[in-house]
Amino acid sequence: MRSRLPAGGMAAVPEGTGTRFAFFSAYRFPAGAALQWLRRPGARARGTALTTAPQRRIDARSRPGAAPGAAE
């Protein structure tokens, strides 16, 4: 996905009994590469947040007796 300024993408592939998921985001303007270092300090926290919330919903729906569409 891309627009005039930001660009982003994601991919998923099967891996064993699970799925490997990856994503990226970047700036698409002349100084964008120079500004990427500003995003690094929070990158790990953003990645964790993006994968933790869906995993909690999956776990909630997977519990025995959970109603369809159940969430925390």
Sequence and secondary structure as in RCSB ss.txt:
>XXXX:A:sequence
MRSRLPAGGMAAVPEGTGTRFAFFSAYRFPAGAALQWLRRPGARARGTALTTAPQRRIDARSRPGAAPGAAE
>XXXX:A:secstr
 B SSEEEEEEEEEETTEEEEEEEEEE STTHHHHHHHHGGGHHHHHHHHHHHHHHHHHHHHSTT  TT   
